[in-house]
Amino acid sequence: MAGNGNMQPHEATYASVIGMLKWGAVGCAIVAALVIWLIA
């Protein structure tokens, strides 16, 4: 766990991971829509 007052690096890592998850979800939705469009 983080020590006393050493949360800043952890918050930065958390923010970057959340950002990647958001863009990953958007990317997956676009790919899924493309696949559905190609199949239909």
Secondary structure as UniProt FT lines:
FT   TURN            4..5
FT   HELIX           8..39
//
